[in-house]
Amino acid sequence: MSEALTLRIKELEEELETLRSLLTAQDAMVRTEETKGGRPEGGVGHICKKGRKAGKDRPFDFSAHPRRHVALRLAYLGWAYQGFAVQENTENTVEARLFEALLKTRLIQDRQSSNYHRCGRTDKGVSAFSQVITIDLRSTQFCGGLGVKLPENADSTRVQVSGVSEVPYVKMLNRVLPRDIRILDWAPATEGFSARFDCQSRTYRYYFPRGSLDVALMADAAKRYEGTHDFRNFCKMDVGNGVLQFERTILSASVVSLRPESDSGTDPYDLFMFEVQGLAFLYHQVRCMMAVLLLIGQKLETPDVIDHLLDVQKNPRKPQYSMAMDYPLVLYDCSFDGLSWQQDPEELNHVISTLTQHWTQSVVRSQVLHGMISGLEGRGGAPSHDCCLVEGSRQKNYRPLLERPCCESLESRIQHFVKRGRLEREEGVNGGETILRGKRSKLHHNSGNPNEADESKL
């Protein structure tokens, strides 16, 4: 058999496997519609329905398929969602849409058995370019492989030789996900690998215009965040979920221009970003850090206010101040060792095309607004470059941070949740006091992450 013919046969086998997977996904979607009482029109689902008796829906046999522990890397625009993680009071989250897609494509049987972990929890309105999850998905690899677990009663006649293509995870999921949520690539992972616990570092970016800000002063101040510090004055203390330790390590923090040639310019419409890389982050930490930088950029505070707030011996209670807005924040990168990411060039181009469409709409709208502003300034209107990236109304008479009323102390918060039964105290082995977490919601308990608030909900 010639080499060209062998290669062609292998290509046809891979294409056949892709078509089988897509048929499975379409059939699953049809069954979902039938469960809801809908009536699919035409297509593969219509043919499948004709081939079986009405009302007799053959269940998908997950036990007949291998499972594979994989990492999925995804990007999403979080502006229309109430955050990444599933919540009890809303279904409008990125994670809810993701699990709908996983169930529709029959890649998982249910969330509870999927061995699911996420790298971080982005808050309402926050986007991500490199969010990572780990999960067990249906696989075609009866021959085994990294992260593959064969069915207990595997049919020996189905054992295949190596070289059979894996389920096209990226393509399948992107066909059923909303357009503002895209899977970028996937990687096989060892059975115990966790997107949360094996993450080496997380990088966030916060975008903002120059306006009237002193960006050089902000850049100098940002460096003061670097190192290991107690950040209780730069977060929302999530004591109710058992977060009682606030030391975190910031590997780097910087304020840089998106166009380096404009560093020394004065154009108020030039864009900058605050980029911070750390091992882990606290609830709302990056937005609180950015809020203080914006006060410094407006020269309402001096850079040394960061040093004062990091000194929790002298300032154990957080001054009352508003966070920076959510929509400019992006979880830009999650770093892992030992993962070999698998990209589909065709699918990568589809993602670029989708994001380009989003960008085109946004940049055109931005230019429309810029043209209106310029037109009004041309009629004699006064330019307005006040910072509008901090939540709440602007104070008429500014009060320095260190002179403001303070939030409750950590000990006061602990006592509050002990009284409510969310925390309980027990004596340690040496007579010391140990504080244990109390009851959690069922949804939180089933999330697969025992200490969610400590994994970067920002």
RODO-2510 file (C-alpha; in nm, 4 decimals, decimal comma):
residues 458
     n   res          X          Y          Z
     1     m     0,0000     0,0000     0,0000
     2     s     0,1481     0,3379    -0,1023
     3     e     0,2286     0,6016     0,1575
     4     a    -0,0141     0,8474    -0,0051
     5     l    -0,2990     0,5955     0,0144
     6     t    -0,2207     0,5144     0,3781
     7     l    -0,2253     0,8860     0,4635
     8     r    -0,5563     0,9323     0,2811
     9     i    -0,7142     0,6419     0,4699
    10     k    -0,6057     0,7924     0,8011
    11     e    -0,7526     1,1327     0,7010
    12     l    -1,0844     0,9664     0,6121
    13     e    -1,0908     0,7808     0,9445
    14     e    -1,0375     1,1057     1,1334
    15     e    -1,3102     1,2786     0,9322
    16     l    -1,5470     0,9885     1,0021
    17     e    -1,4813     1,0139     1,3762
    18     t    -1,5466     1,3888     1,3657
    19     l    -1,8776     1,3323     1,1864
    20     r    -1,9786     1,0661     1,4385
    21     s    -1,9111     1,3064     1,7259
    22     l    -2,1084     1,5849     1,5591
    23     l    -2,3977     1,3454     1,4975
    24     t    -2,3939     1,2543     1,8653
    25     a    -2,4058     1,6227     1,9584
    26     q    -2,6939     1,6967     1,7192
    27     d    -2,8879     1,3936     1,8388
    28     a    -2,8406     1,5094     2,1987
    29     m    -2,9783     1,8532     2,1120
    30     v    -3,2831     1,6965     1,9463
    31     r    -3,3514     1,4868     2,2571
    32     t    -3,3222     1,7984     2,4719
    33     e    -3,5865     1,9716     2,2569
    34     e    -3,8138     1,6680     2,2795
    35     t    -3,7825     1,6668     2,6581
    36     k    -3,8962     2,0301     2,6575
    37     g    -4,1876     1,9455     2,4279
    38     g    -4,0329     2,1091     2,1199
    39     r    -4,0404     1,9671     1,7676
    40     p    -3,7126     1,9653     1,5741
    41     e    -3,7390     2,0545     1,2077
    42     g    -3,5422     1,8658     0,9432
    43     g    -3,1734     1,7825     0,9667
    44     v    -3,0093     1,4836     1,1254
    45     g    -3,2276     1,5013     1,4355
    46     h    -3,5420     1,4660     1,2220
    47     i    -3,4056     1,1526     1,0562
    48     c    -3,3055     1,0087     1,3936
    49     k    -3,6536     1,0677     1,5295
    50     k    -3,8122     0,8813     1,2381
    51     g    -3,5877     0,5869     1,3057
    52     r    -3,7249     0,5235     1,6528
    53     k    -4,0674     0,4913     1,8039
    54     a    -4,2219     0,8053     1,9423
    55     g    -4,1772     0,8387     2,3166
    56     k    -3,9004     0,5783     2,3369
    57     d    -3,5820     0,7774     2,3779
    58     r    -3,2772     0,5533     2,3876
    59     p    -3,0513     0,6754     2,6726
    60     f    -2,6878     0,7492     2,5972
    61     d    -2,4674     0,4781     2,7481
    62     f    -2,1760     0,6643     2,9063
    63     s    -2,0471     0,3421     3,0605
    64     a    -1,9552     0,2155     2,7132
    65     h    -1,7101     0,5001     2,6503
    66     p    -1,3697     0,5852     2,7951
    67     r    -1,3355     0,9058     2,9959
    68     r    -1,0435     1,1424     2,9692
    69     h    -0,9215     1,3992     3,2194
    70     v    -0,8497     1,7147     3,0203
    71     a    -0,7857     2,0838     3,0628
    72     l    -0,9965     2,3258     2,8572
    73     r    -0,8841     2,6830     2,7984
    74     l    -1,1604     2,9316     2,7225
    75     a    -1,2144     3,2982     2,6530
    76     y    -1,5332     3,4891     2,7264
    77     l    -1,6714     3,8411     2,7308
    78     g    -1,8218     3,8694     3,0758
    79     w    -2,0144     4,1949     3,0327
    80     a    -2,3527     4,0262     2,9821
    81     y    -2,3086     3,7658     3,2590
    82     q    -2,3482     3,7647     3,6358
    83     g    -2,0007     3,6169     3,6785
    84     f    -1,8279     3,2927     3,5833
    85     a    -1,9372     3,0536     3,8576
    86     v    -2,2830     2,8989     3,8852
    87     q    -2,4993     3,0796     4,1407
    88     e    -2,8175     2,9909     4,3262
    89     n    -3,0032     3,3119     4,2397
    90     t    -2,9382     3,3300     3,8638
    91     e    -2,8779     3,1059     3,5644
    92     n    -2,7030     3,3824     3,3706
    93     t    -2,3427     3,2771     3,4308
    94     v    -2,0650     3,1614     3,2015
    95     e    -2,0339     2,8327     3,3881
    96     a    -2,4050     2,7596     3,3469
    97     r    -2,3752     2,8058     2,9690
    98     l    -2,0631     2,5886     2,9657
    99     f    -2,2322     2,2975     3,1428
   100     e    -2,5358     2,3266     2,9163
   101     a    -2,2991     2,2763     2,6215
   102     l    -2,1183     1,9858     2,7891
   103     l    -2,4484     1,8104     2,8550
   104     k    -2,5892     1,8781     2,5080
   105     t    -2,2846     1,7284     2,3398
   106     r    -2,2913     1,4296     2,5756
   107     l    -1,9333     1,4946     2,6765
   108     i    -2,0344     1,4489     3,0415
   109     q    -2,3172     1,2649     3,2110
   110     d    -2,3617     1,5227     3,4880
   111     r    -2,1643     1,7828     3,6763
   112     q    -2,1369     1,5830     3,9979
   113     s    -1,9428     1,2984     3,8351
   114     s    -1,7329     1,5136     3,6016
   115     n    -1,4348     1,5764     3,8362
   116     y    -1,4621     1,9478     3,7619
   117     h    -1,2273     2,2236     3,8818
   118     r    -1,1885     2,5825     3,7659
   119     c    -0,8835     2,8040     3,7881
   120     g    -1,0604     3,1173     3,9069
   121     r    -1,3986     3,2799     3,9673
   122     t    -1,4384     3,6042     3,7767
   123     d    -1,7054     3,8379     3,9095
   124     k    -2,0037     3,9952     3,7323
   125     g    -1,8936     4,1856     3,4217
   126     v    -1,5359     4,0539     3,4237
   127     s    -1,3976     3,8863     3,1104
   128     a    -1,1291     3,6236     3,0535
   129     f    -0,8848     3,5350     2,7791
   130     s    -0,7296     3,2276     2,9405
   131     q    -0,9676     3,0824     3,1956
   132     v    -0,8843     2,7140     3,2486
   133     i    -1,0966     2,4283     3,3767
   134     t    -1,0180     2,0600     3,4268
   135     i    -1,2842     1,7960     3,3744
   136     d    -1,3440     1,4329     3,2722
   137     l    -1,4884     1,4133     2,9181
   138     r    -1,6080     1,1312     2,6948
   139     s    -1,3227     0,9954     2,4842
   140     t    -1,2607     0,7734     2,1817
   141     q    -0,9289     0,6399     2,3129
   142     f    -1,0019     0,2724     2,3869
   143     c    -0,6281     0,2142     2,3497
   144     g    -0,5624     0,4297     2,6581
   145     g    -0,3426     0,7361     2,6878
   146     l    -0,2687     1,0286     2,9172
   147     g    -0,5670     1,0901     3,1440
   148     v    -0,7767     0,8124     2,9840
   149     k    -0,9857     0,5838     3,2022
   150     l    -1,1312     0,2837     3,0192
   151     p    -1,4848     0,1555     3,0876
   152     e    -1,4994    -0,1168     3,3524
   153     n    -1,6567    -0,3642     3,1088
   154     a    -1,4682    -0,2582     2,7990
   155     d    -1,5460    -0,4748     2,4958
   156     s    -1,2164    -0,6254     2,3845
   157     t    -1,3368    -0,6198     2,0237
   158     r    -1,3530    -0,2389     2,0400
   159     v    -0,9954    -0,1905     2,1527
   160     q    -0,8329     0,0178     1,8823
   161     v    -0,4811     0,0789     1,7644
   162     s    -0,3143     0,4079     1,8480
   163     g    -0,3628     0,6967     1,6069
   164     v    -0,7434     0,7223     1,6260
   165     s    -0,8347     1,0887     1,6596
   166     e    -0,9823     1,2165     1,9846
   167     v    -1,3285     1,3679     2,0105
   168     p    -1,3035     1,7212     1,8605
   169     y    -1,3801     1,8893     2,1930
   170     v    -1,3162     2,2472     2,0802
   171     k    -1,5239     2,2252     1,7635
   172     m    -1,8153     2,0457     1,9319
   173     l    -1,8444     2,2887     2,2202
   174     n    -1,8030     2,6047     2,0132
   175     r    -2,0914     2,4939     1,7908
   176     v    -2,3353     2,5045     2,0832
   177     l    -2,1881     2,7756     2,3087
   178     p    -2,2956     3,1424     2,2876
   179     r    -2,0731     3,3501     2,0592
   180     d    -1,9261     3,5441     2,3519
   181     i    -1,7914     3,2215     2,5074
   182     r    -1,5240     3,0364     2,3072
   183     i    -1,3137     2,7283     2,3800
   184     l    -0,9583     2,7990     2,2602
   185     d    -0,7819     2,4632     2,3007
   186     w    -0,7557     2,1536     2,5168
   187     a    -0,4826     1,9444     2,6760
   188     p    -0,4748     1,5892     2,8128
   189     a    -0,3949     1,5871     3,1846
   190     t    -0,3001     1,3337     3,4489
   191     e    -0,5875     1,2059     3,6610
   192     g    -0,5112     1,4190     3,9681
   193     f    -0,4356     1,7426     3,7801
   194     s    -0,6459     2,0371     3,9014
   195     a    -0,7024     2,3696     3,7255
   196     r    -0,7276     2,5337     4,0650
   197     f    -0,4555     2,3715     4,2737
   198     d    -0,1944     2,3219     3,9987
   199     c    -0,2065     2,6782     3,8652
   200     q     0,1403     2,8351     3,8939
   201     s     0,0246     3,1957     3,8551
   202     r    -0,2656     3,4111     3,7385
   203     t    -0,2368     3,7360     3,5440
   204     y    -0,5033     4,0063     3,5339
   205     r    -0,5232     4,3163     3,3153
   206     y    -0,7282     4,6260     3,3841
   207     y    -0,7649     4,8688     3,0914
   208     f    -0,8184     5,2435     3,1276
   209     p    -0,7732     5,5708     2,9327
   210     r    -0,5171     5,8317     3,0340
   211     g    -0,7803     6,1019     3,0863
   212     s    -0,6378     6,3438     3,3419
   213     l    -0,4509     6,0710     3,5315
   214     d    -0,0830     6,0905     3,6196
   215     v     0,0065     5,7473     3,4801
   216     a     0,3751     5,7807     3,5722
   217     l     0,2754     5,8239     3,9370
   218     m     0,0446     5,5232     3,9093
   219     a     0,3258     5,3135     3,7601
   220     d     0,5538     5,4006     4,0511
   221     a     0,2792     5,3209     4,3032
   222     a     0,1945     4,9849     4,1434
   223     k     0,5417     4,8489     4,2210
   224     r     0,4615     4,8776     4,5928
   225     y     0,2155     4,5907     4,5568
   226     e     0,4918     4,3450     4,4654
   227     g     0,6001     4,0872     4,7217
   228     t     0,4135     3,8969     4,9915
   229     h     0,1753     4,1149     5,1933
   230     d    -0,1448     4,0996     5,3927
   231     f    -0,4049     4,2390     5,1501
   232     r    -0,7032     4,2569     5,3880
   233     n    -0,7309     4,6308     5,3127
   234     f    -0,7433     4,5600     4,9381
   235     c    -1,0279     4,3064     4,9187
   236     k    -1,3697     4,2124     5,0415
   237     m    -1,3097     3,9885     5,3424
   238     d    -1,5030     3,6719     5,2591
   239     v    -1,4998     3,5391     5,6155
   240     g    -1,8381     3,3691     5,5741
   241     n    -1,6780     3,1242     5,3305
   242     g    -1,3886     3,0481     5,5626
   243     v    -1,1250     3,2848     5,4207
   244     l    -0,9326     3,3914     5,7289
   245     q    -0,5823     3,4365     5,5921
   246     f    -0,5086     3,7340     5,3696
   247     e    -0,1419     3,7054     5,2835
   248     r    -0,0885     3,6842     4,9081
   249     t     0,2190     3,7025     4,6847
   250     i     0,2261     3,9452     4,3927
   251     l     0,4977     3,8488     4,1447
   252     s     0,4745     4,1644     3,9344
   253     a     0,2590     4,4766     3,9084
   254     s     0,2932     4,7450     3,6433
   255     v     0,1118     5,0235     3,4605
   256     v     0,2029     5,0347     3,0918
   257     s     0,0802     5,2023     2,7746
   258     l    -0,0849     4,9930     2,5062
   259     r     0,1159     5,2009     2,2575
   260     p     0,4682     5,2469     2,3974
   261     e     0,5329     5,5416     2,1657
   262     s     0,2606     5,7355     2,3520
   263     d     0,4233     5,6972     2,6947
   264     s     0,5433     6,0567     2,6993
   265     g     0,2317     6,1948     2,5285
   266     t    -0,0602     6,3843     2,6724
   267     d    -0,3515     6,2554     2,4644
   268     p    -0,6321     6,1829     2,7150
   269     y    -0,7643     5,9081     2,4860
   270     d    -0,4453     5,7004     2,5007
   271     l    -0,5106     5,3599     2,6584
   272     f    -0,3115     5,2009     2,9413
   273     m    -0,3377     4,8862     3,1476
   274     f    -0,2612     4,7783     3,5007
   275     e    -0,1177     4,4273     3,4775
   276     v    -0,0734     4,2204     3,7915
   277     q     0,0574     3,8651     3,8234
   278     g     0,0202     3,6662     4,1431
   279     l     0,0018     3,3174     4,2832
   280     a    -0,3592     3,3635     4,3989
   281     f    -0,5968     3,6498     4,4691
   282     l    -0,8642     3,7449     4,7201
   283     y    -1,2260     3,8394     4,6561
   284     h    -1,2295     4,1737     4,4641
   285     q    -0,8558     4,2189     4,5274
   286     v    -0,7549     4,3471     4,1828
   287     r    -1,0450     4,5926     4,1640
   288     c    -0,9576     4,7325     4,5085
   289     m    -0,5899     4,7621     4,4097
   290     m    -0,6938     4,9443     4,0931
   291     a    -0,9291     5,1773     4,2828
   292     v    -0,6419     5,2983     4,5010
   293     l    -0,4186     5,3449     4,1939
   294     l    -0,6894     5,5605     4,0334
   295     l    -0,6999     5,7796     4,3454
   296     i    -0,3220     5,8163     4,3210
   297     g    -0,3452     5,8950     3,9497
   298     q    -0,5902     6,1754     4,0300
   299     k    -0,3404     6,3000     4,2949
   300     l    -0,6030     6,2565     4,5636
   301     e    -0,3627     6,0186     4,7401
   302     t     0,0143     5,9785     4,7398
   303     p     0,1828     5,6465     4,6464
   304     d     0,2843     5,5816     5,0083
   305     v    -0,0832     5,5260     5,0989
   306     i    -0,0321     5,1730     4,9609
   307     d     0,2455     5,1126     5,2156
   308     h     0,0185     5,2354     5,4952
   309     l    -0,2691     5,0087     5,3879
   310     l    -0,0371     4,7076     5,3627
   311     d     0,0753     4,7694     5,7213
   312     v    -0,2064     4,5833     5,8965
   313     q    -0,0439     4,6282     6,2371
   314     k    -0,1035     5,0032     6,2175
   315     n    -0,4132     4,9808     5,9966
   316     p    -0,5933     4,6531     6,0781
   317     r    -0,9277     4,7738     5,9388
   318     k    -1,0023     4,8642     5,5782
   319     p    -1,1064     5,2267     5,5136
   320     q    -1,4402     5,2562     5,3369
   321     y    -1,3836     5,3134     4,9642
   322     s    -1,5431     5,2048     4,6372
   323     m    -1,3956     4,9464     4,4013
   324     a    -1,2978     5,0073     4,0415
   325     m    -1,5596     4,9161     3,7804
   326     d    -1,5858     4,5550     3,6621
   327     y    -1,5954     4,5731     3,2806
   328     p    -1,2295     4,6745     3,2119
   329     l    -1,0944     4,3711     3,4039
   330     v    -0,9722     4,0573     3,2238
   331     l    -0,8306     3,7322     3,3556
   332     y    -0,5583     3,7329     3,0911
   333     d    -0,3493     3,4266     3,1684
   334     c    -0,3378     3,1191     3,3890
   335     s     0,0013     2,9493     3,3905
   336     f     0,0486     2,5715     3,4217
   337     d     0,3395     2,3298     3,3955
   338     g     0,3189     1,9971     3,2136
   339     l     0,0266     2,0692     2,9785
   340     s     0,0561     2,0195     2,6029
   341     w    -0,2186     2,2310     2,4476
   342     q    -0,3881     2,0900     2,1368
   343     q    -0,5018     2,3519     1,8856
   344     d    -0,7267     2,3114     1,5836
   345     p    -0,6040     2,5706     1,3270
   346     e    -0,9423     2,5873     1,1562
   347     e    -1,1232     2,6410     1,4859
   348     l    -0,8657     2,8976     1,5953
   349     n    -0,9457     3,0985     1,2825
   350     h    -1,3181     3,0744     1,3629
   351     v    -1,2538     3,2162     1,7110
   352     i    -1,0459     3,5007     1,5667
   353     s    -1,3252     3,5772     1,3202
   354     t    -1,5853     3,5819     1,5997
   355     l    -1,3760     3,8105     1,8212
   356     t    -1,3017     4,0374     1,5246
   357     q    -1,6747     4,0858     1,4741
   358     h    -1,7112     4,1830     1,8411
   359     w    -1,4135     4,4190     1,8074
   360     t    -1,5508     4,5817     1,4918
   361     q    -1,8801     4,6634     1,6612
   362     s    -1,7058     4,7998     1,9711
   363     v    -1,4448     5,0126     1,7946
   364     v    -1,7029     5,1643     1,5572
   365     r    -1,9297     5,2514     1,8508
   366     s    -1,6297     5,3992     2,0315
   367     q    -1,5477     5,6153     1,7316
   368     v    -1,9082     5,7308     1,7017
   369     l    -1,8939     5,8512     2,0625
   370     h    -1,5531     6,0105     2,0108
   371     g    -1,6854     6,1994     1,7093
   372     m    -1,9788     6,3336     1,9093
   373     i    -1,7500     6,4451     2,1939
   374     s    -1,5130     6,6171     1,9500
   375     g    -1,8052     6,7865     1,7784
   376     l    -1,9363     6,9277     2,1053
   377     e    -1,5891     7,0431     2,2093
   378     g    -1,5642     7,2163     1,8697
   379     r    -1,8762     7,4124     1,9578
   380     g    -1,7094     7,5487     2,2656
   381     g    -1,7864     7,2730     2,5143
   382     a    -1,5350     7,2110     2,7921
   383     p    -1,3455     6,8781     2,7703
   384     s    -1,4257     6,6332     3,0499
   385     h    -1,1576     6,3816     3,1353
   386     d    -1,2547     6,3037     3,4931
   387     c    -1,1994     5,9450     3,6014
   388     c    -1,5276     5,7511     3,5836
   389     l    -1,3987     5,4015     3,6532
   390     v    -1,4778     5,3918     4,0250
   391     e    -1,8157     5,2677     4,1474
   392     g    -2,0519     5,5113     4,3164
   393     s    -2,0849     5,8871     4,2881
   394     r    -1,7865     6,1208     4,2921
   395     q    -1,7293     6,2934     4,6279
   396     k    -1,7638     6,6704     4,6172
   397     n    -1,5160     6,7140     4,9006
   398     y    -1,2565     6,4390     4,8948
   399     r    -1,1692     6,2731     5,2242
   400     p    -0,8295     6,0958     5,2433
   401     l    -0,8443     5,7186     5,2834
   402     l    -0,6680     5,7085     5,6190
   403     e    -0,9162     5,9585     5,7634
   404     r    -1,2291     5,7695     5,6609
   405     p    -1,4496     5,5428     5,8710
   406     c    -1,3308     5,1831     5,8639
   407     c    -1,5008     4,8517     5,7933
   408     e    -1,5393     4,5858     6,0608
   409     s    -1,2244     4,4195     6,1878
   410     l    -1,1414     4,0592     6,1005
   411     e    -1,2172     3,9448     6,4558
   412     s    -1,5541     4,1206     6,4466
   413     r    -1,6413     3,9465     6,1195
   414     i    -1,5399     3,6102     6,2660
   415     q    -1,7626     3,6648     6,5714
   416     h    -2,0520     3,7633     6,3450
   417     f    -2,0361     3,4399     6,1450
   418     v    -1,9794     3,2273     6,4552
   419     k    -2,3063     3,3638     6,5953
   420     r    -2,4839     3,2879     6,2670
   421     g    -2,3525     2,9321     6,2662
   422     r    -2,1433     2,9780     5,9529
   423     l    -1,8227     2,9281     6,1530
   424     e    -1,7573     2,7326     6,4692
   425     r    -1,4732     2,7481     6,7170
   426     e    -1,2869     2,4455     6,8489
   427     e    -0,9922     2,4138     7,0813
   428     g    -0,6671     2,3165     6,9125
   429     v    -0,4442     2,0335     7,0306
   430     n    -0,2163     2,2704     7,2217
   431     g    -0,4926     2,4770     7,3679
   432     g    -0,4948     2,7166     7,0757
   433     e    -0,8169     2,8107     6,9054
   434     t    -0,8970     2,6645     6,5637
   435     i    -1,1691     2,8158     6,3512
   436     l    -1,3505     2,5783     6,1206
   437     r    -1,5888     2,6524     5,8368
   438     g    -1,9544     2,5878     5,9056
   439     k    -2,2366     2,4952     5,6695
   440     r    -2,2274     2,5793     5,3025
   441     s    -2,4991     2,5847     5,0405
   442     k    -2,5615     2,2663     4,8459
   443     l    -2,4630     2,4369     4,5214
   444     h    -2,1366     2,5591     4,6696
   445     h    -2,0674     2,2174     4,8156
   446     n    -2,1098     2,0484     4,4782
   447     s    -1,8855     2,2906     4,2929
   448     g    -1,5768     2,0757     4,3391
   449     n    -1,3813     2,3573     4,4997
   450     p    -1,3869     2,3610     4,8809
   451     n    -1,2609     2,7165     4,9236
   452     e    -1,3917     2,9068     4,6232
   453     a    -1,3533     3,2569     4,7580
   454     d    -0,9792     3,2061     4,7812
   455     e    -0,9379     3,1397     4,4103
   456     s    -0,9771     3,4861     4,2657
   457     k    -1,3354     3,6031     4,2476
   458     l    -1,2653     3,9534     4,1223
***
